Structure formats: structure tokens, C-alpha cells
Amino acid sequence: MRIAICTDAWHPQVNGVVRTLAATVERLTARGHEVELITPSQFRTLPLPGYSEIRLAMAPRFGTRRTLDAFGPDVVHIATEGPIGWSARSWCKAAGVPFTTAFHTRFPEYAAVRTGLKPEHFWPVMRRFHAPSRAVLVSTPTMANELARQGISQTRLWTRGIDRDLFRPGHAALPELSALPGPVMLNVGRVAVEKNLTAFLDAEVEGTKVVVGDGPDLARLKARYPHVHFTGALHGQDLARAYCSADVFVFPSLTDTFGLVMIEAMACGVPVAAYPVPGPIDVIGASGHGPDGDLPMKIGALDEDLSVAIRKALACDRLGAAVHGASFNWDRATDQFLAAVGEAVQPERKLEPA
């Protein structure tokens, strides 16, 4: 199959969208599919206001059109609702080429945090963007249900995976973390307002808080929280060692649709503490016994009070967390992706919601 993937998020950005797409493209190519990527690297870009690390393509419509015309895809997957995403959507509609979309980020809530407006102001744009899509790929059933309530019903499940050779128990602790007073509480991700990091950093718990990552709020938070250990961004073995250095992984985000870092942490044997919101509910489960509540051990804790969740998670089963985290794999996720885009090229077949 000839698959074009159009995304406003790509390297050198470091986030779950980029890692998901990169892992998927690698496996699609290995399976013999022809993949054409359209990313910001092909255009002049400008920094996103207030977030210079993210650069948006400037006027990508004609370049997107030329690339898609030349490639002649059987189907287009549009990963993001940015300038490239809108340009690809326009080409698909004009050319009569089927396309799928994805809902990686709860953009209405994300935009609300950054603008002060209510999320309801942004849902009409989301409904318009995704309406012509043959399938909207979502990472969890909870997200599919939320989109259905917002009038976006043609969802298909596209889960996530981990590199099981890298993210596993047994890595030596990072030297700069091994001597910290315990318990060590870790967060990994963008250091940005939408990640709700202050809820973690303000939590009244004993031990040392560690934040791994970079972002626009890093300098401000380092100044405000001098007793928190900020490492900056880590990758590969160093990231896996950071996970293995922790006693609990804290995920305070209220806007993520999944939280790839949660399953990486668990695969390294680290229980997770989070709020009972989409993402953590689908990975940890409301009771901490997995999304179906059927795991014999607790792998994490969810609570409206993050301090309570942290204290509960510290008593959870590390081996159980590792087994559950290792159950997520990219090959199964790629199977789901291919099923959705494959059905999308058959317009006579109506896709059922996830």
C-alpha cells in the first residue's frame, strides 16, 4: 500500500506523537509498504508563539499538494490538526483520495490552558477537521467515548507500544539520581504548562522529586522549585536508567490522550501515580489493577489528590508494573493502524466506532 503520512509534529521535536509516528513508519516500511512523509522539515517554519521548540510550517499548502500529487497515495493519514494537516485534508478532498486522521492531543483542553478560554470554544474546529475522515484513530476507548460525545464517532483504536529491549527492569541507576534521598518521584515529558507539572511539584510528599525533560517552562520552574532535581532531556539508555532510578512515576497531566511515558516507566518496573482521567484510566485502571480491573496485583494508583496517589503507588507491585508495561508493543499497534487505513480505501465498508 502507498501511504502518505502528514504531520505538523516531527523531529527534532521530542514527544509522544513523534515517537508514535516514527515507530509506525519504521514498521510499515519493514512490512513492505511505501510511505511518504510530509513534515515541517520540508518547509520554512516559524516558532509557535510561547513555545519556540515547536516550529510550524509556513504556507505548506502548495508544497503539500506537489508532494502528494507526485507520490499518488492510496490513502493519506493526517496525524495533526496544524497547517500541514489542514493542507493535506484540502488536497484529499479535492483529489478524492481517502484519508484517516488521529486525535493525539486533547487540543481543546490544551488550547484552553494556554488561552484562558473554555474548551467548548475549540470543539467546533475539531468536529469540522475530522468530519470527512474515514476513521479517527484514538489511543484508548475512553478517548473514543469522549469524541463520540463531541460528535466525532468514526473512531478506531490505535494503541501504543514500547521498545522492550530498552525499557525493562535492571538498568543501573543514573549516578546523579542514585544518591538522592528517597523515595524518588519521577516525571518525564515536556516541561510546559499543559503538563500540569505544578500539581506534582506542589504535592506534599516525602522524598525527592525529579523532572526529566525540556520545554518553555524549564527555567521558570527551576527558579520556583530549587529543591526539585531537573535533569533536562534524556534519551535512550540514560532515559531507561532514569526510570529505573525511581520509586514511583508521577503523571499529573490532564490533557494527554494516552501518556507513552507511563508504559515506559512501568516496563522498567516503576508503578504510576496519576489523576483518574483519560489515559491513566485506560492504562492503570481506576482500581490500579489494569484497565479491565483483572490484574492480580496493583500496578499504580489514581486519585483526585495526587499526593494520595503517590503514597498509594509507592506500595504497588514493581514486577506487576513491569509485566503490564511490557505487554504494550508496536507490532500490535501497527496492525491496528493498517487495519484502519486499509478499510479506509474501501468506501463501501462502513467503519464501526472504537
C-alpha positions as CSV (number, residue, x, y, z in Angstrom):
1,M,0.0,0.0,0.0
2,R,1.1,3.6,-0.8
3,I,0.6,5.5,2.4
4,A,1.3,9.2,2.9
5,I,1.6,10.4,6.5
6,C,1.2,14.2,7.0
7,T,2.2,15.6,10.4
8,D,3.0,19.0,12.0
9,A,5.0,17.2,14.7
10,W,8.3,15.6,13.7
11,H,11.9,15.5,14.6
12,P,13.6,17.3,16.3
13,Q,10.5,17.6,18.5
14,V,10.5,15.1,21.3
15,N,7.0,14.0,22.2
16,G,4.6,11.1,22.1
17,V,3.3,12.0,18.7
18,V,6.7,12.0,17.1
19,R,7.7,8.7,18.8
20,T,4.5,7.0,17.8
21,L,4.8,8.1,14.1
22,A,8.5,7.2,13.9
23,A,7.9,3.7,15.4
24,T,4.9,3.2,13.0
25,V,6.8,4.3,9.9
26,E,9.7,2.0,10.7
27,R,7.3,-1.0,10.9
28,L,5.3,0.0,7.9
29,T,8.5,0.2,5.8
30,A,9.7,-3.2,7.2
31,R,6.4,-4.8,6.1
32,G,6.9,-3.6,2.5
33,H,4.6,-0.6,2.4
34,E,5.6,2.6,0.6
35,V,5.5,5.5,3.0
36,E,5.8,9.2,2.1
37,L,6.2,11.7,5.0
38,I,5.2,15.3,4.8
39,T,6.7,17.2,7.9
40,P,7.7,20.7,8.8
41,S,11.3,19.9,7.8
42,Q,10.2,20.3,4.2
43,F,9.1,23.9,4.6
44,R,10.1,27.2,6.1
45,T,8.9,27.3,9.6
46,L,8.2,29.8,12.4
47,P,8.1,29.1,16.1
48,L,4.8,28.5,17.8
49,P,4.1,31.6,20.0
50,G,5.1,30.9,23.5
51,Y,6.7,27.6,22.6
52,S,9.7,28.1,20.4
53,E,10.7,24.5,20.5
54,I,7.7,23.7,18.2
55,R,8.0,25.1,14.7
56,L,5.0,25.3,12.4
57,A,5.3,25.1,8.6
58,M,4.7,28.4,6.8
59,A,2.2,28.3,3.9
60,P,2.6,24.5,3.3
61,R,-0.4,24.1,1.0
62,F,1.3,24.2,-2.3
63,G,4.3,22.1,-1.2
64,T,1.9,19.5,0.4
65,R,-0.1,19.4,-2.9
66,R,3.0,18.9,-5.0
67,T,4.3,16.1,-2.8
68,L,1.0,14.3,-2.7
69,D,0.5,14.7,-6.4
70,A,3.9,13.2,-7.2
71,F,3.5,10.3,-4.7
72,G,0.0,9.3,-5.7
73,P,-1.0,7.7,-2.4
74,D,-3.7,5.0,-2.0
75,V,-4.6,6.6,1.4
76,V,-3.4,9.6,3.4
77,H,-3.1,9.6,7.2
78,I,-3.2,13.1,8.8
79,A,-1.7,13.0,12.2
80,T,-2.2,16.6,13.4
81,E,-4.6,19.5,13.1
82,G,-2.0,22.0,12.2
83,P,-1.1,23.8,8.9
84,I,0.2,20.7,7.2
85,G,-2.8,18.7,8.5
86,W,-5.3,21.2,7.0
87,S,-3.3,21.4,3.8
88,A,-3.4,17.6,3.4
89,R,-7.1,17.5,4.2
90,S,-7.8,20.0,1.5
91,W,-5.8,18.0,-1.1
92,C,-7.6,14.8,-0.2
93,K,-11.0,16.3,-0.5
94,A,-10.1,17.9,-3.9
95,A,-8.4,14.8,-5.2
96,G,-11.0,12.3,-3.9
97,V,-8.3,10.3,-2.0
98,P,-9.5,8.7,1.2
99,F,-7.8,9.8,4.4
100,T,-7.7,9.0,8.1
101,T,-6.9,11.3,11.0
102,A,-5.7,10.9,14.5
103,F,-6.6,12.5,17.8
104,H,-3.2,12.5,19.6
105,T,-3.8,15.6,21.8
106,R,-6.8,16.9,23.6
107,F,-6.4,20.1,21.7
108,P,-9.5,21.9,23.2
109,E,-8.2,21.4,26.7
110,Y,-4.6,22.2,25.6
111,A,-5.8,25.4,24.0
112,A,-7.9,26.3,27.0
113,V,-4.9,26.1,29.3
114,R,-2.9,28.4,27.0
115,T,-5.6,30.9,26.2
116,G,-7.9,31.0,29.2
117,L,-10.9,30.3,27.1
118,K,-13.2,27.3,27.8
119,P,-12.6,24.1,25.8
120,E,-16.1,24.3,24.3
121,H,-14.8,27.2,22.1
122,F,-12.4,24.8,20.3
123,W,-14.5,21.7,19.7
124,P,-16.3,23.0,16.6
125,V,-13.0,23.3,14.9
126,M,-12.2,19.7,15.8
127,R,-15.5,18.5,14.5
128,R,-15.0,20.3,11.2
129,F,-11.5,19.0,10.8
130,H,-12.3,15.3,11.5
131,A,-15.7,15.1,9.9
132,P,-14.6,13.9,6.4
133,S,-12.1,11.4,7.8
134,R,-12.8,7.8,7.1
135,A,-11.5,6.9,10.6
136,V,-10.3,8.9,13.5
137,L,-7.5,6.9,15.3
138,V,-7.5,7.2,19.0
139,S,-5.3,5.6,21.6
140,T,-7.9,4.5,24.2
141,P,-11.6,3.5,24.4
142,T,-12.1,6.4,26.9
143,M,-11.0,8.8,24.3
144,A,-13.3,7.3,21.7
145,N,-16.2,7.7,24.0
146,E,-15.3,11.3,24.7
147,L,-15.1,12.1,21.0
148,A,-18.4,10.4,20.4
149,R,-20.0,12.7,22.9
150,Q,-18.5,15.6,21.0
151,G,-20.0,14.4,17.7
152,I,-16.9,12.6,16.3
153,S,-18.0,9.0,16.1
154,Q,-16.0,7.3,13.4
155,T,-13.2,6.3,15.7
156,R,-10.8,3.3,15.5
157,L,-8.5,2.1,18.3
158,W,-4.7,2.6,17.7
159,T,-2.8,1.7,20.8
160,R,0.9,2.4,21.7
161,G,4.0,0.3,22.3
162,I,7.4,0.4,23.8
163,D,10.9,-0.7,22.9
164,R,11.1,-3.8,25.1
165,D,14.8,-4.2,24.6
166,L,15.4,-0.7,26.1
167,F,12.6,-0.2,28.6
168,R,13.0,-3.1,31.1
169,P,14.0,-3.5,34.8
170,G,17.6,-4.0,35.8
171,H,19.3,-0.9,34.4
172,A,21.8,0.7,36.8
173,A,20.6,3.9,38.3
174,L,21.9,7.2,37.0
175,P,24.7,8.3,39.3
176,E,23.2,11.8,39.7
177,L,19.9,10.2,40.9
178,S,21.2,7.2,42.9
179,A,22.3,9.2,45.9
180,L,19.1,11.3,46.2
181,P,17.0,11.0,49.4
182,G,14.2,8.5,48.7
183,P,11.6,7.8,47.7
184,V,12.5,9.2,44.3
185,M,9.4,10.5,42.4
186,L,10.0,10.9,38.7
187,N,8.2,12.7,35.9
188,V,9.3,12.6,32.2
189,G,8.0,14.8,29.5
190,R,7.7,18.3,28.1
191,V,8.2,21.0,30.7
192,A,5.2,23.1,29.7
193,V,2.1,24.5,31.3
194,E,-0.3,22.0,29.7
195,K,1.5,19.1,31.5
196,N,0.2,20.4,34.9
197,L,3.7,19.9,36.5
198,T,3.0,22.2,39.4
199,A,0.4,19.7,40.7
200,F,3.3,17.3,41.1
201,L,5.9,19.8,42.3
202,D,3.4,21.2,44.9
203,A,2.4,17.7,46.2
204,E,3.1,17.4,49.9
205,V,5.1,14.1,50.0
206,E,8.4,13.0,51.5
207,G,11.3,12.3,49.2
208,T,12.9,13.8,46.1
209,K,11.1,15.0,43.0
210,V,12.9,14.6,39.7
211,V,11.8,16.1,36.3
212,V,13.3,14.8,33.1
213,G,12.7,16.9,30.0
214,D,12.9,20.3,28.4
215,G,10.4,22.9,27.4
216,P,9.4,26.5,27.7
217,D,8.7,26.4,31.5
218,L,12.0,24.8,32.5
219,A,13.8,28.0,33.6
220,R,10.8,29.3,35.5
221,L,10.1,26.0,37.3
222,K,13.8,25.6,38.2
223,A,13.8,29.0,39.8
224,R,10.5,28.4,41.6
225,Y,11.3,24.9,42.9
226,P,15.1,24.9,43.8
227,H,14.8,21.6,45.7
228,V,13.5,19.7,42.6
229,H,16.1,17.9,40.6
230,F,15.8,18.9,36.9
231,T,17.9,16.8,34.5
232,G,17.0,18.2,31.2
233,A,16.1,15.9,28.3
234,L,17.4,12.3,28.4
235,H,17.2,9.7,25.7
236,G,18.0,6.0,25.1
237,Q,19.9,4.2,27.8
238,D,20.1,7.3,30.0
239,L,16.3,7.6,29.9
240,A,15.8,3.9,30.8
241,R,18.3,4.3,33.7
242,A,16.4,7.3,34.9
243,Y,13.2,5.3,35.0
244,C,15.0,2.5,36.9
245,S,16.3,5.1,39.4
246,A,12.8,6.0,40.5
247,D,10.4,4.5,43.2
248,V,7.3,6.0,41.6
249,F,6.4,7.7,38.3
250,V,4.1,10.7,38.6
251,F,1.9,11.7,35.7
252,P,0.0,14.8,36.6
253,S,-1.2,15.7,33.0
254,L,-4.9,16.3,32.5
255,T,-4.7,16.8,28.7
256,D,-2.8,13.8,27.3
257,T,-4.8,11.2,25.4
258,F,-2.5,8.3,26.5
259,G,0.8,9.0,28.1
260,L,3.5,6.9,26.4
261,V,5.9,7.7,29.3
262,M,3.6,5.8,31.7
263,I,4.1,2.5,29.9
264,E,7.8,3.1,29.5
265,A,8.1,3.7,33.3
266,M,6.0,0.6,34.1
267,A,8.1,-1.6,31.7
268,C,11.1,-0.5,33.8
269,G,9.2,-1.7,37.0
270,V,8.1,1.6,38.2
271,P,4.4,2.0,39.5
272,V,2.5,5.1,38.3
273,A,0.6,7.8,40.3
274,A,-1.9,9.9,38.3
275,Y,-5.2,11.5,38.3
276,P,-8.3,9.4,37.3
277,V,-8.6,10.9,33.8
278,P,-8.4,9.5,30.2
279,G,-5.0,8.0,29.6
280,P,-4.3,6.8,33.2
281,I,-7.7,5.2,33.5
282,D,-7.1,3.3,30.3
283,V,-3.5,2.2,31.3
284,I,-3.6,1.9,35.1
285,G,-7.3,1.3,35.6
286,A,-9.5,3.0,38.2
287,S,-8.6,0.5,40.8
288,G,-4.9,0.2,39.9
289,H,-5.4,-3.3,38.7
290,G,-5.2,-2.5,34.9
291,P,-7.9,-1.1,32.6
292,D,-10.1,-4.2,33.0
293,G,-9.5,-4.5,36.7
294,D,-8.4,-8.0,36.3
295,L,-4.7,-7.9,37.2
296,P,-3.8,-9.8,40.4
297,M,-1.5,-7.0,41.6
298,K,-1.7,-3.2,41.8
299,I,0.5,-1.5,39.2
300,G,-0.3,2.1,40.1
301,A,-2.8,4.4,41.9
302,L,-5.2,7.1,40.7
303,D,-6.7,9.7,43.0
304,E,-8.1,13.2,42.7
305,D,-5.5,14.1,45.4
306,L,-2.1,13.5,43.6
307,S,-0.3,13.3,47.0
308,V,-2.6,10.4,48.0
309,A,-2.0,8.7,44.6
310,I,1.8,9.0,45.1
311,R,1.7,7.4,48.5
312,K,-0.5,4.6,47.3
313,A,1.6,3.9,44.2
314,L,4.8,3.6,46.4
315,A,3.2,0.4,47.8
316,C,2.4,-1.1,44.4
317,D,4.0,-4.2,42.8
318,R,7.0,-3.3,40.7
319,L,7.2,-6.7,39.0
320,G,3.5,-6.5,38.1
321,A,4.1,-3.0,36.7
322,A,6.9,-4.3,34.6
323,V,4.8,-7.2,33.2
324,H,1.9,-4.9,32.3
325,G,4.2,-2.3,30.7
326,A,5.9,-4.9,28.6
327,S,2.5,-6.0,27.2
328,F,2.3,-2.9,25.0
329,N,4.1,-3.5,21.7
330,W,4.4,-1.6,18.4
331,D,3.7,-4.5,16.2
332,R,0.1,-4.8,17.5
333,A,-0.3,-1.1,17.3
334,T,0.9,-1.2,13.6
335,D,-1.6,-3.9,12.9
336,Q,-4.4,-1.6,14.2
337,F,-3.1,1.3,12.1
338,L,-3.0,-0.8,8.9
339,A,-6.5,-2.2,9.5
340,A,-7.9,1.3,9.8
341,V,-6.1,2.8,6.7
342,G,-6.8,-0.4,4.7
343,E,-10.5,-0.2,5.4
344,A,-10.5,3.5,4.6
345,V,-9.7,2.7,0.9
346,Q,-12.9,0.7,0.7
347,P,-15.6,3.3,0.9
348,E,-18.4,0.8,0.7
349,R,-17.4,-0.6,4.1
350,K,-18.7,1.5,7.0
351,L,-16.3,1.7,9.9
352,E,-17.7,1.0,13.3
353,P,-16.7,3.2,16.2
354,A,-13.9,2.0,18.5
